[in-house]
Amino acid sequence: MSRAFRFSTELIGGIVVGGCIGWALDKGLGNEKPWLFILFFLMGATAGLLNIVRLAAKEKTPPAPSVGDDEDGR
């Protein structure tokens, strides 16, 4: 359950941060259309998905090592 919470936090965090940056830039530059908001929202979503993929690859458990037979030590 903690892994799912971490994954969802990564995705939501990327989307929120990207959206806030884009919104702030649009307001600060006086843009009437939210082009920067849309751009940074998509970039945040992409960053969140990449973080999830990296976490999933890092937490992937390797296969169990094979156990040798006892016949080798006669």
BELLIN-V299339 format. One record per residue. N is the residue number from 0. RES is the residue in one small letter. SS is DSSP state (H for helix, E for strand, C for the rest). BURIAL is # if it has 24 or more other C-alpha atoms within 12 Angstrom, else .. D_CENTER is the distance of its C-alpha to the mean C-alpha in whole Angstrom. Layout:
# BELLIN-V299339
((N	RES	SS	BURIAL	D_CENTER) (N	RES	SS	BURIAL	D_CENTER))
This chain:
# BELLIN-V299339
((0	m	C	.	17) (1	s	H	.	15) (2	r	H	.	12) (3	a	H	.	12) (4	f	H	.	12) (5	r	H	.	9) (6	f	H	.	7) (7	s	H	.	8) (8	t	H	.	9) (9	e	H	#	5) (10	l	H	#	5) (11	i	H	.	9) (12	g	H	#	9) (13	g	H	#	7) (14	i	H	#	10) (15	v	H	#	13) (16	v	H	#	13) (17	g	H	#	13) (18	g	H	#	15) (19	c	H	#	17) (20	i	H	#	18) (21	g	H	#	19) (22	w	H	#	21) (23	a	H	.	23) (24	l	H	.	23) (25	d	H	.	25) (26	k	H	.	27) (27	g	H	.	28) (28	l	H	.	29) (29	g	C	.	31) (30	n	C	.	29) (31	e	C	.	31) (32	k	C	.	28) (33	p	C	.	24) (34	w	H	.	23) (35	l	H	#	21) (36	f	H	#	20) (37	i	H	.	19) (38	l	H	.	18) (39	f	H	#	15) (40	f	H	#	14) (41	l	H	#	13) (42	m	H	#	12) (43	g	H	#	9) (44	a	H	#	8) (45	t	H	#	8) (46	a	H	.	6) (47	g	H	#	3) (48	l	H	.	4) (49	l	H	.	4) (50	n	H	#	2) (51	i	H	#	3) (52	v	H	.	6) (53	r	H	.	7) (54	l	H	.	7) (55	a	H	.	9) (56	a	H	.	11) (57	k	H	.	12) (58	e	C	.	13) (59	k	C	.	15) (60	t	C	.	19) (61	p	C	.	21) (62	p	C	.	24) (63	a	C	.	27) (64	p	C	.	30) (65	s	C	.	33) (66	v	C	.	36) (67	g	C	.	39) (68	d	C	.	43) (69	d	H	.	45) (70	e	H	.	48) (71	d	H	.	47) (72	g	H	.	49) (73	r	C	.	52))
